[in-house]
Amino acid sequence: MNHLTKLKGLCLKTLLPMYKTANAGHIAASLSCLDILIYLFSVKMTKDDMFILSKGHAAVALYTVLAKSGRIPEEMLDTFYKDGTSLAAHPPCNGLIKDIPFGTGSLGHGLSLATGLTFAQKYTAKQCKIYCVLSDGDCNEGSTWEAALFAAQHKLQNLTVIVDYNKLQGFGYSQEIINLESLAEKFKSFGFETVFAENGNDFNSLHTAFEQLSLTTSGQPKCIVARTTKGAGISFMENKLEWHYLPMTDKEYQQALAEIHA
């Protein structure tokens, strides 16, 4: 997994300046799912597979990984958050980027979109894998569970859901807002082949979880509930509610850079 670790370092050295230049927030949300996105685009997905980032507020992580995997031009990242950009604070809905089929970020929509894409394959010649990254906040929304029921009913085996389970939302701890424990058992009870990844910020843990899912033969949709850390890798951001929204000061930015270079 050394190549993935090196790629993560490159992504961090790109991601943090993007946030600082734009004076934008949602940094911690990108950091919690960055490893998941790197693993998906570098190991699991082919050029024909499709991806939905339901937690669209982590768009910078997606843009960075798309650039580092050659799916969008790297110089495009310089336009983030600027007038006329295709790289807005949330994934765009203009259809100009092939690997971003839908604008997302209003929580609870992503799994419905991914389910629709997968279901459509029953009526077309196109066959590919569909991957969808949800936040645990997404799982507060009823539309998420409606989509899960539909996916299981229609045996959408090409659909894989990964829940970025960092246990923090915009206004508090997930367990205090809506207690979803056990989230893995809930997806299992809704008809998904489900695996729990102990550390979603570790490539080996993610690899083990995906390998376990690859052994399933039920024909049902799949789910990995990945325990992650909000703000992973930046000490003063980790598990801190305020970093759901805050931009970095100059001092905080220098500290964050120092930590990732170390």
C-alpha positions as CSV (number, residue, x, y, z in Angstrom):
1,M,0.0,0.0,0.0
2,N,3.0,2.3,-0.1
3,H,2.0,3.8,-3.4
4,L,-1.4,4.8,-1.9
5,T,0.3,6.4,1.1
6,K,2.5,8.5,-1.3
7,L,-0.6,9.4,-3.3
8,K,-2.3,10.5,-0.1
9,G,0.6,12.8,0.7
10,L,0.4,14.4,-2.7
11,C,-3.4,14.9,-2.3
12,L,-2.9,16.5,1.1
13,K,-0.3,18.9,-0.2
14,T,-2.8,19.9,-2.9
15,L,-6.0,19.9,-0.8
16,L,-4.9,22.1,2.0
17,P,-3.8,25.0,-0.2
18,M,-7.0,24.8,-2.1
19,Y,-9.0,25.3,1.1
20,K,-6.7,28.1,2.3
21,T,-6.7,30.0,-1.0
22,A,-10.5,29.9,-1.1
23,N,-10.9,30.6,2.6
24,A,-13.4,27.7,2.6
25,G,-14.6,25.3,5.3
26,H,-15.6,21.6,5.3
27,I,-11.9,20.7,5.5
28,A,-12.5,18.0,8.2
29,A,-15.2,16.3,6.1
30,S,-12.7,15.9,3.2
31,L,-10.0,14.6,5.4
32,S,-12.3,11.8,6.8
33,C,-13.1,10.4,3.4
34,L,-9.9,11.1,1.5
35,D,-8.5,7.6,2.1
36,I,-11.7,6.0,0.9
37,L,-11.7,8.0,-2.3
38,I,-8.0,7.3,-3.0
39,Y,-8.6,3.6,-2.6
40,L,-11.7,3.6,-4.8
41,F,-10.2,5.5,-7.7
42,S,-6.7,3.9,-7.5
43,V,-7.6,0.2,-6.7
44,K,-11.3,-0.6,-7.2
45,M,-12.7,1.4,-10.0
46,T,-12.2,1.1,-13.7
47,K,-12.6,4.0,-16.2
48,D,-16.1,2.7,-16.9
49,D,-17.3,2.5,-13.3
50,M,-19.3,5.4,-11.8
51,F,-19.1,7.2,-8.5
52,I,-21.4,9.4,-6.5
53,L,-20.2,11.5,-3.6
54,S,-23.4,11.9,-1.6
55,K,-21.6,14.0,1.1
56,G,-20.9,16.7,-1.4
57,H,-19.5,19.1,1.1
58,A,-16.3,17.0,0.8
59,A,-16.0,18.0,-2.8
60,V,-12.3,19.1,-2.5
61,A,-11.2,15.6,-1.6
62,L,-13.0,14.3,-4.8
63,Y,-11.6,17.0,-7.0
64,T,-8.1,16.3,-5.7
65,V,-8.3,12.6,-6.3
66,L,-9.8,13.0,-9.7
67,A,-6.9,15.2,-10.7
68,K,-4.2,12.9,-9.2
69,S,-5.8,9.9,-11.0
70,G,-5.8,11.7,-14.3
71,R,-9.5,12.1,-14.6
72,I,-9.5,15.9,-14.7
73,P,-6.6,18.3,-15.6
74,E,-4.5,19.2,-12.6
75,E,-4.5,22.9,-13.5
76,M,-8.3,22.8,-13.2
77,L,-7.8,22.7,-9.4
78,D,-6.6,26.3,-9.5
79,T,-10.1,27.4,-10.4
80,F,-11.7,26.0,-7.2
81,Y,-14.3,28.4,-5.7
82,K,-13.6,31.1,-8.3
83,D,-16.2,32.8,-10.6
84,G,-17.1,30.7,-13.5
85,T,-15.5,27.5,-12.2
86,S,-16.7,24.0,-12.7
87,L,-15.3,23.2,-9.2
88,A,-17.7,24.7,-6.8
89,A,-17.9,24.1,-3.1
90,H,-20.2,21.1,-3.8
91,P,-19.8,18.9,-6.9
92,P,-21.3,20.7,-9.9
93,C,-24.5,19.8,-11.7
94,N,-23.5,21.0,-15.1
95,G,-22.5,17.6,-16.4
96,L,-19.2,18.9,-17.8
97,I,-17.0,16.5,-15.8
98,K,-17.6,12.9,-16.8
99,D,-16.7,11.5,-13.4
100,I,-19.2,13.8,-11.6
101,P,-22.5,12.7,-13.1
102,F,-24.7,14.7,-10.5
103,G,-24.5,17.7,-8.3
104,T,-24.7,16.5,-4.7
105,G,-24.5,17.8,-1.1
106,S,-28.1,18.0,0.0
107,L,-27.8,15.0,2.2
108,G,-29.9,11.9,1.5
109,H,-29.9,12.2,-2.3
110,G,-26.8,10.3,-3.2
111,L,-27.9,6.7,-2.6
112,S,-31.1,7.4,-4.6
113,L,-29.0,8.6,-7.5
114,A,-26.6,5.7,-7.3
115,T,-29.5,3.2,-7.0
116,G,-31.2,4.7,-10.1
117,L,-28.0,4.4,-12.1
118,T,-27.6,0.8,-11.1
119,F,-31.2,-0.1,-11.7
120,A,-31.0,1.4,-15.2
121,Q,-28.5,-1.3,-16.2
122,K,-31.3,-3.8,-16.2
123,Y,-32.6,-2.1,-19.3
124,T,-29.4,-1.2,-21.1
125,A,-26.3,-2.9,-22.5
126,K,-24.1,-0.9,-20.1
127,Q,-22.8,-2.9,-17.2
128,C,-20.5,-1.3,-14.6
129,K,-20.0,-1.0,-10.9
130,I,-21.5,2.0,-9.1
131,Y,-19.9,3.3,-5.9
132,C,-21.5,5.7,-3.5
133,V,-19.9,7.4,-0.5
134,L,-22.4,8.5,2.2
135,S,-21.8,10.3,5.5
136,D,-23.4,9.1,8.6
137,G,-25.4,12.4,8.4
138,D,-26.8,11.0,5.1
139,C,-28.2,8.1,7.0
140,N,-30.5,10.4,9.0
141,E,-32.5,11.0,5.9
142,G,-35.5,8.8,5.1
143,S,-34.7,8.9,1.4
144,T,-31.5,7.0,2.1
145,W,-33.4,4.1,3.6
146,E,-36.0,4.1,0.8
147,A,-33.2,3.8,-1.7
148,A,-31.6,1.0,0.4
149,L,-34.9,-1.0,0.4
150,F,-35.3,-0.5,-3.4
151,A,-31.7,-1.6,-4.1
152,A,-32.1,-4.8,-2.0
153,Q,-35.5,-5.6,-3.5
154,H,-34.1,-5.4,-7.0
155,K,-30.9,-7.2,-6.1
156,L,-28.6,-4.4,-7.4
157,Q,-25.4,-6.4,-7.0
158,N,-23.3,-3.8,-8.9
159,L,-24.0,-1.2,-6.2
160,T,-21.5,-0.7,-3.4
161,V,-22.1,1.9,-0.6
162,I,-19.3,3.1,1.6
163,V,-20.4,5.0,4.8
164,D,-17.9,7.5,6.0
165,Y,-18.7,6.9,9.6
166,N,-16.9,9.7,11.5
167,K,-19.7,10.2,14.0
168,L,-19.8,14.0,13.7
169,Q,-22.3,16.2,11.8
170,G,-22.7,19.9,11.3
171,F,-24.5,20.5,14.6
172,G,-23.2,17.7,16.9
173,Y,-22.4,14.1,17.5
174,S,-24.4,11.8,15.2
175,Q,-25.4,9.6,18.2
176,E,-26.9,12.6,19.9
177,I,-28.8,13.9,16.9
178,I,-30.2,10.5,15.6
179,N,-28.7,7.4,17.1
180,L,-28.1,5.0,14.2
181,E,-26.2,2.2,16.1
182,S,-25.6,-0.3,14.9
183,L,-25.3,1.2,11.4
184,A,-23.8,-1.9,9.9
185,E,-26.6,-4.1,11.3
186,K,-29.2,-1.7,9.9
187,F,-27.8,-2.0,6.4
188,K,-27.6,-5.7,6.8
189,S,-31.3,-5.8,7.9
190,F,-32.2,-3.8,4.8
191,G,-30.8,-6.5,2.6
192,F,-27.2,-5.4,2.0
193,E,-24.1,-7.6,2.2
194,T,-22.4,-5.5,4.9
195,V,-18.8,-5.4,6.3
196,F,-17.5,-3.1,9.0
197,A,-14.0,-1.5,8.4
198,E,-12.4,-0.8,11.7
199,N,-10.3,2.1,10.3
200,G,-11.5,3.8,7.2
201,N,-8.5,6.0,7.2
202,D,-6.2,3.0,6.8
203,F,-5.7,1.5,3.3
204,N,-5.1,-2.0,4.7
205,S,-8.3,-1.9,6.7
206,L,-10.2,-0.8,3.6
207,H,-8.6,-3.4,1.5
208,T,-9.6,-6.1,3.9
209,A,-13.2,-4.9,3.9
210,F,-13.4,-4.8,0.1
211,E,-11.8,-8.3,-0.1
212,Q,-14.5,-9.6,2.3
213,L,-17.2,-8.2,0.2
214,S,-15.8,-9.7,-3.0
215,L,-16.4,-13.1,-1.5
216,T,-20.2,-12.6,-1.2
217,T,-22.3,-14.5,-3.8
218,S,-25.9,-13.5,-2.7
219,G,-26.4,-11.1,-5.6
220,Q,-27.4,-8.3,-3.1
221,P,-26.0,-4.8,-3.0
222,K,-23.0,-4.2,-0.8
223,C,-22.1,-1.9,2.0
224,I,-18.9,-1.0,3.9
225,V,-19.4,1.0,7.1
226,A,-16.0,2.5,7.6
227,R,-15.1,4.0,11.0
228,T,-13.2,7.2,10.2
229,T,-11.9,10.3,12.1
230,K,-13.3,13.7,11.2
231,G,-10.2,15.8,10.3
232,A,-8.0,12.7,10.1
233,G,-4.3,13.6,10.0
234,I,-4.5,17.1,11.3
235,S,-4.2,17.0,15.1
236,F,-6.1,20.2,16.0
237,M,-9.0,19.2,13.6
238,E,-9.5,15.6,14.6
239,N,-12.9,14.9,16.2
240,K,-13.6,18.6,16.6
241,L,-17.1,19.7,15.7
242,E,-16.1,23.2,14.7
243,W,-14.0,22.0,11.8
244,H,-17.1,20.9,10.0
245,Y,-17.3,24.6,8.9
246,L,-14.3,26.6,9.8
247,P,-11.7,27.9,7.3
248,M,-8.0,27.9,8.4
249,T,-6.2,31.0,9.8
250,D,-2.7,31.6,8.6
251,K,-1.3,30.1,11.7
252,E,-3.5,27.0,11.5
253,Y,-2.6,26.5,7.9
254,Q,1.1,26.6,8.6
255,Q,0.6,24.0,11.4
256,A,-1.5,21.8,9.1
257,L,1.2,21.9,6.4
258,A,3.9,21.1,9.0
259,E,2.0,18.1,10.2
260,I,1.4,16.6,6.7
261,H,5.1,17.2,5.7
262,A,6.2,15.5,8.9
